[in-house]
């Protein structure tokens, strides 16, 4: 069972987020959760409720903005910008895109909406220097920004991001790195007509060879109590991040973030029974924000609080 790290109860629910100027200050928005201060790499995201309003339609210069309805609102949105005018029926799983650098547009929200996920995906994912996805600017420009669309895979990625926003996991940053690559690849493959590369297809059918897999597993074991980075693991395997995540799952049977989460749970059990380190020290070492979130996650995974686990299994070891 995956160890989860929950958002502190005292976290501000209406705190400013990095792209507030492009949405929040122009209309009533209730921010439910944000990736700010999560240490995510590859994308940023916010989950919010939005009230009926007409707001400016703007996006950052260096990112594609993707909105996904993760709850099902059955509302309407009208978007207007030079050369674009569209009416979106907002249903669960429906996504709509906004181009980078858009400054002159408006969004008319017909009714209050809850659970709208905003994802900001950096254009660096699509650069010619990216070893995973190589497309030029014209391909990115061909994305259907003015249209809403149903895409089950994109919706699944959005729901996974929203879930991580609402309930942090001990390996959440690894999950988000992988999802960012998947999201970029999906946009290129499905909505630009560009090719991601034959190497991805060929590698997806195979797994890591034993030698490279062993190097990666040894690295993970040696760094369970520090930040684990998907890019670095991929470099150890001599693969790109996109290739590595799929090859690792093929070889191990689960994606990197789930494997790391399970190994951190095992490490927590070992630390609890083999020494006298404080609970807060163990929590921080295993990438939890505080002792309380570690306790909740550990209890969810094992049915016991860390202190109870230590007393029970520590005393059994002492008896032997």
Secondary structure as UniProt FT lines:
FT   STRAND          4..6
FT   TURN            9..10
FT   TURN            13..14
FT   TURN            18..19
FT   HELIX           20..22
FT   HELIX           24..26
FT   STRAND          29..34
FT   TURN            36..37
FT   STRAND          43..50
FT   STRAND          53..56
FT   TURN            61..62
FT   STRAND          63..69
FT   STRAND          75..81
FT   TURN            82..83
FT   STRAND          84..90
FT   TURN            92..93
FT   STRAND          94..98
FT   TURN            100..101
FT   STRAND          105..109
FT   STRAND          113..122
FT   HELIX           123..126
FT   TURN            128..129
FT   HELIX           137..141
FT   TURN            145..146
FT   STRAND          148..150
FT   HELIX           152..166
FT   STRAND          167..169
FT   TURN            170..171
FT   HELIX           172..191
FT   HELIX           198..204
FT   HELIX           210..222
FT   TURN            223..225
FT   HELIX           230..236
FT   TURN            237..238
FT   HELIX           241..252
FT   HELIX           256..274
FT   HELIX           279..285
FT   TURN            286..287
FT   HELIX           291..302
FT   HELIX           306..319
//
